[in-house]
Amino acid sequence: MNPPIPSCLQPVGLTIAFAMGFSLHGTLQAQTPKSLNNPQPSIDQRMRLVAAKILQTTDGKPVQLGDFTPTNLQRVNFGPGLRGRLQEALLRENPQAVASHAAFIVKGDYSFSKSRENADQPRDIKITARVIDGEFDEELVQIPVRIDDPVAIAEVLGITGAPPAERNSPRLEQLFRRPSGALRDRTRLAAADAGQVEVEVYRQASRSSQTPCVISRDVHGDAKISLQRDDVYFIRIHNLHPHEIAARVSIDGLSTFHFSDASARDENHQPIYNHYIVAPQSAADVQGWFIRVAGTGNTRQFRVSGYADSAAGRLGIPESNETGVIHVQISETETRTAKGGERGKSLGTALGQSITVRQTAVEREVLDPHEFVTIRYDRPNTNH
């Protein structure tokens, strides 16, 4: 019999972690996961392969990035994330690889489909990038890649639940077709009935006025909340475990660390941070898009907007889906020696007002995710 689950936990400060093993303590943390049994290429690794082939096709000339649209995936909105990761991979190859008025255009699509070469295997993610010569409107090459990493598939599809232990498992498709998750007190969602991590979204009218959003099930069974245009919101992660956890958060596939400034990027122009640390039996608030560790305005609030003003829209990604997707991946951690103390003082989703968040850097090993929680919302129409 499972132990009783507390009805609520009070939020505490954020912690974030470094890509080489650091994290920030307070509300934010980031780090590259330590994979123990996961030899499958990640989305980032596949995008690096695509980036190299793109620049080989253009002879090193810059490209402008278009949208990656879903095929037969009406409930999925990972195009902004694919575009953002491809941009980072291209900039890793060449800091001048992306330009808004470049002669070459890259766009593509993605699907959850079977492979003809392995038709007896479960579905995986197929991504096809297309390089187009803009002057002649001619497609120069298609670059297809497939991803069978269960963690990557869960993130792309926006699944709630636990990843299967084995690589070729139909479990992910079952979770996608028949969404699961345990709804508690109408506002908090856990990955399963026995889940010890809960996620909820708060609408924030002001610093002193915060209301948890009621979660309902839509016709597909997905967990969904209602957000209106110009609503400011934040994400609260409750950790009921007696040990700390690491949480990776994305919105429409874009990591909340995607907009990190130069001070929070490495020599390859990649964001240093990508996880939040939540202390045992406590909660932490992800208050917005991370910009930098310290200083005034180190975070930009999450704000619901018309698509053109959203974070993805401002990246130049055309609108492809009416659903916003908030996805949280939960991992165990291994503690290392802390690297410094406190570092700072105190629908689409847009970059809202700048706020100042207290956060601290600590060092962690972050293991592969063991559960996922996804909450969807309808994006407001840009014409209203």
C-alpha positions in Angstrom: 0.0 0.0 0.0 1.4 3.4 -1.0 2.1 5.9 1.8 -0.3 8.9 2.0 0.7 11.9 -0.3 0.8 15.3 1.3 -1.8 17.6 -0.2 0.6 20.5 -0.7 4.1 21.6 -0.1 5.3 25.2 0.4 7.6 26.5 -2.4 11.2 27.2 -1.7 14.0 28.9 -3.7 15.4 27.8 -7.0 18.4 25.8 -8.0 20.0 25.5 -11.4 22.9 23.3 -12.7 25.8 23.5 -15.1 26.1 21.5 -18.3 29.4 20.0 -16.9 27.8 19.0 -13.6 26.9 22.3 -11.9 23.5 23.4 -10.8 22.1 26.5 -9.3 20.4 26.4 -6.0 17.3 28.5 -5.3 14.7 27.9 -8.1 16.8 27.0 -11.1 19.3 24.3 -12.0 20.8 23.0 -15.2 23.1 20.2 -16.4 23.6 17.6 -19.1 22.1 14.3 -17.9 24.4 11.4 -17.0 23.2 8.4 -19.1 23.8 5.0 -17.5 22.1 2.7 -20.0 21.1 4.9 -22.9 23.3 4.5 -26.0 20.6 6.0 -28.3 21.4 9.3 -29.9 19.6 12.3 -28.3 17.7 15.0 -30.3 20.6 17.3 -29.8 23.1 14.8 -31.2 20.8 14.2 -34.2 20.5 18.0 -34.8 24.3 18.3 -34.8 24.4 15.7 -37.6 21.7 17.5 -39.5 23.6 20.9 -39.0 26.8 19.4 -40.4 25.0 18.1 -43.5 23.2 21.4 -44.0 26.5 23.4 -44.0 28.1 20.8 -46.3 25.2 21.4 -48.7 25.5 25.2 -48.6 29.3 25.1 -48.7 29.4 26.8 -45.3 27.1 29.6 -46.3 24.5 30.8 -43.7 20.9 29.7 -43.7 17.6 31.1 -42.4 15.4 28.7 -40.4 11.8 28.0 -41.1 9.3 25.8 -39.3 9.3 22.1 -38.5 5.6 21.0 -38.8 4.0 17.9 -37.3 2.5 15.3 -39.6 -0.7 13.8 -38.2 0.1 15.0 -34.7 -2.6 17.5 -33.9 -1.8 17.3 -30.1 1.9 17.9 -30.5 3.8 21.2 -30.8 7.5 20.4 -30.8 8.4 22.4 -34.0 9.8 25.4 -32.0 12.0 23.0 -30.1 13.4 21.3 -33.2 14.0 24.7 -34.8 15.7 26.0 -31.6 17.9 22.9 -31.2 18.9 23.0 -34.9 19.8 26.7 -34.5 22.0 25.9 -31.5 23.7 23.0 -33.5 24.3 25.3 -36.5 25.8 28.0 -34.3 28.0 25.3 -32.6 29.4 24.6 -36.1 29.8 28.2 -37.1 28.7 31.3 -35.1 27.6 32.9 -38.4 25.7 29.9 -39.7 22.2 31.5 -39.1 21.0 34.7 -40.7 17.5 36.1 -41.2 18.0 37.0 -44.9 20.2 34.1 -46.0 19.9 32.8 -49.5 19.3 29.2 -48.2 16.3 28.2 -46.2 15.9 25.2 -44.0 12.6 23.9 -42.9 11.1 20.4 -42.4 8.6 18.2 -40.7 8.4 15.5 -38.0 6.2 12.5 -37.4 5.6 9.5 -35.0 5.8 6.7 -37.5 7.2 3.3 -38.4 10.3 2.7 -40.4 9.9 0.7 -43.6 13.3 -1.0 -42.9 12.0 -2.1 -39.5 8.3 -2.3 -40.0 7.9 -4.8 -37.2 9.3 -2.4 -34.6 7.4 0.2 -32.6 7.0 3.7 -34.0 9.7 6.3 -33.4 10.3 9.9 -34.3 11.2 10.8 -37.9 12.6 14.2 -38.6 13.2 15.5 -42.2 15.1 18.7 -42.8 14.9 20.3 -46.2 17.5 22.7 -47.6 16.0 25.1 -50.2 17.8 27.5 -52.5 15.7 30.6 -52.0 16.7 32.3 -55.2 15.3 29.5 -57.4 12.9 28.0 -54.9 14.5 24.6 -55.4 14.9 21.9 -52.8 18.5 20.9 -52.8 18.5 18.0 -50.4 16.4 16.2 -47.8 18.1 15.1 -44.6 16.1 12.5 -42.7 16.9 11.2 -39.3 15.1 8.9 -36.9 15.2 9.0 -33.1 14.3 5.9 -31.0 15.5 7.2 -27.6 12.5 6.8 -25.3 13.3 10.0 -23.4 13.4 12.0 -26.7 10.1 10.4 -28.0 8.4 11.3 -24.7 9.5 14.9 -24.9 8.5 15.3 -28.6 5.0 13.7 -28.1 4.4 15.4 -24.7 3.8 12.2 -22.7 2.9 11.9 -19.1 4.2 8.7 -17.4 7.4 6.7 -17.0 9.7 5.8 -19.9 10.0 2.1 -20.7 13.2 0.4 -19.7 13.8 -1.2 -23.1 14.4 0.7 -26.3 11.8 -1.0 -28.6 8.7 -0.9 -26.5 5.1 -0.1 -27.5 4.6 1.5 -24.1 5.3 5.1 -25.3 2.6 4.8 -28.1 0.2 3.4 -25.5 0.8 6.4 -23.2 0.4 8.8 -26.2 -2.8 7.2 -27.4 -4.2 6.8 -23.9 -2.8 9.6 -21.7 -2.3 8.8 -18.1 -1.3 10.7 -15.0 -2.8 11.3 -11.5 -4.8 14.5 -11.0 -4.7 15.7 -7.4 -6.9 18.4 -5.9 -7.8 19.5 -9.5 -4.6 21.5 -9.9 -1.6 19.2 -9.6 -0.6 16.5 -12.0 1.7 13.5 -11.2 3.1 11.0 -13.6 1.2 8.1 -12.0 -0.9 7.2 -8.9 2.2 6.6 -6.9 4.1 9.5 -8.4 6.0 11.5 -5.9 6.5 14.6 -8.1 3.6 17.0 -8.9 3.4 19.8 -11.4 1.0 22.7 -11.3 0.7 26.0 -13.2 -0.2 29.2 -11.4 -1.8 32.3 -13.0 -0.1 35.3 -11.6 -2.0 38.6 -11.6 0.6 40.3 -9.4 3.3 39.2 -6.9 0.7 38.9 -4.2 -2.1 37.4 -6.3 -1.4 33.8 -7.6 -4.1 31.3 -8.5 -3.5 27.7 -9.4 -5.0 26.7 -12.7 -7.6 24.0 -12.7 -6.6 20.9 -14.8 -9.2 19.1 -16.8 -9.1 16.3 -19.4 -9.8 17.1 -23.0 -11.5 14.8 -25.5 -8.1 13.0 -26.0 -7.6 12.5 -22.3 -4.8 15.1 -22.2 -4.3 17.2 -19.0 -5.2 20.8 -20.0 -5.5 24.2 -18.4 -7.1 27.4 -19.5 -4.9 30.5 -20.0 -6.0 33.8 -21.6 -4.0 36.2 -23.7 -1.6 38.3 -21.6 -1.8 36.0 -18.6 1.4 35.7 -16.7 2.1 32.3 -15.3 4.7 30.2 -13.5 5.3 26.5 -13.0 5.5 25.0 -9.5 7.2 21.6 -9.1 6.4 19.7 -5.9 9.0 17.1 -4.7 7.4 14.7 -2.3 10.5 12.5 -2.2 12.9 12.4 0.8 15.7 13.2 -1.6 16.3 16.0 -4.1 15.3 15.7 -7.8 16.3 17.5 -11.0 13.6 18.8 -13.4 14.0 19.8 -17.0 11.3 22.1 -18.3 10.3 22.9 -21.9 7.5 24.9 -23.5 6.6 23.9 -27.1 9.9 22.0 -27.1 11.9 25.1 -26.2 14.0 24.6 -23.0 13.4 27.4 -20.5 17.1 28.0 -20.8 17.0 28.6 -24.6 17.3 32.3 -24.2 20.3 32.3 -22.0 22.6 35.2 -22.7 26.4 35.0 -23.4 27.3 34.8 -19.7 25.4 31.5 -19.4 26.7 29.8 -22.5 29.8 27.7 -23.1 32.6 28.1 -25.7 30.3 26.3 -28.3 27.5 28.9 -27.7 25.4 26.2 -25.9 23.4 27.0 -22.8 25.3 25.9 -19.7 22.2 25.2 -17.7 19.2 23.0 -18.4 17.8 21.6 -15.1 16.1 22.8 -11.9 17.0 21.2 -8.6 14.1 20.8 -6.2 15.0 20.0 -2.5 13.4 17.0 -0.7 9.8 17.4 0.4 9.6 20.9 -0.9 8.6 22.8 -4.0 10.2 25.2 -6.4 8.8 27.8 -8.8 10.0 28.1 -12.4 9.1 31.7 -12.8 10.1 32.3 -16.4 12.7 32.1 -19.2 16.2 32.0 -17.7 18.5 34.7 -19.0 21.5 34.7 -16.7 22.4 33.6 -13.2 22.7 36.9 -11.3 21.9 40.5 -11.6 18.7 42.5 -12.1 16.3 41.1 -14.7 17.9 37.7 -14.9 14.6 36.0 -15.8 11.8 36.9 -18.3 8.3 35.9 -17.1 6.1 33.4 -19.0 3.4 35.4 -20.7 0.6 34.1 -22.9 0.4 36.0 -26.1 -0.7 35.9 -29.7 1.7 33.6 -31.6 3.5 36.4 -33.4 4.6 37.8 -30.0 5.3 34.4 -28.4 8.8 33.1 -27.7 8.6 30.8 -30.8 7.1 33.6 -32.9 9.9 36.0 -32.0 12.4 33.3 -33.1 10.8 33.6 -36.6 9.0 30.2 -36.4 5.7 30.2 -38.2 2.6 29.1 -36.3 1.9 25.4 -36.8 -0.3 24.3 -33.9 -3.0 25.7 -31.7 -1.8 23.8 -28.5 0.8 25.0 -26.1 2.7 22.2 -24.4 4.4 22.4 -20.9 6.6 19.4 -20.4 8.6 18.4 -17.3 11.2 15.6 -17.1 12.1 14.3 -13.6 15.5 12.8 -12.8 17.5 11.6 -9.8 20.7 13.4 -8.9 24.1 12.6 -7.5 25.6 15.3 -5.3 29.1 16.6 -5.9 31.1 19.4 -4.2 29.3 22.8 -4.4 31.0 25.3 -6.7 30.3 28.6 -5.0 27.4 29.9 -2.9 24.5 32.3 -3.6 24.9 34.0 -7.0 22.1 36.5 -7.2 19.5 38.6 -5.5 16.3 38.7 -5.5 -1.4 30.5 -26.8 2.2 30.7 -27.1 4.4 31.7 -24.2 6.1 35.0 -24.7 9.1 36.6 -23.1 7.3 38.7 -20.4 8.7 41.4 -18.1 12.1 41.0 -16.7 12.2 39.9 -13.0 15.0 39.1 -10.6 15.2 35.6 -9.2 17.6 34.4 -6.5 19.5 31.4 -7.6 22.6 29.5 -6.5 25.1 27.2 -8.4 25.8 23.7 -7.1 27.4 20.7 -8.8 25.3 17.6 -9.7 25.3 14.5 -11.8 21.8 14.3 -13.3 20.7 10.8 -14.3 18.3 9.8 -17.1 14.6 10.9 -16.5 12.4 8.4 -14.8 9.1 10.1 -15.3 7.5 12.9 -17.4 4.6 15.3 -16.7 2.9 17.2 -19.5 0.2 19.9 -19.2 -1.3 21.5 -22.4 -3.2 24.8 -23.0 -4.9 26.4 -25.9 -3.0 29.3 -27.4 -5.0 32.5 -28.1 -5.6 33.3 -31.7 -3.3 36.0 -33.0 -6.3 37.8 -34.6 -8.2 38.3 -31.4 
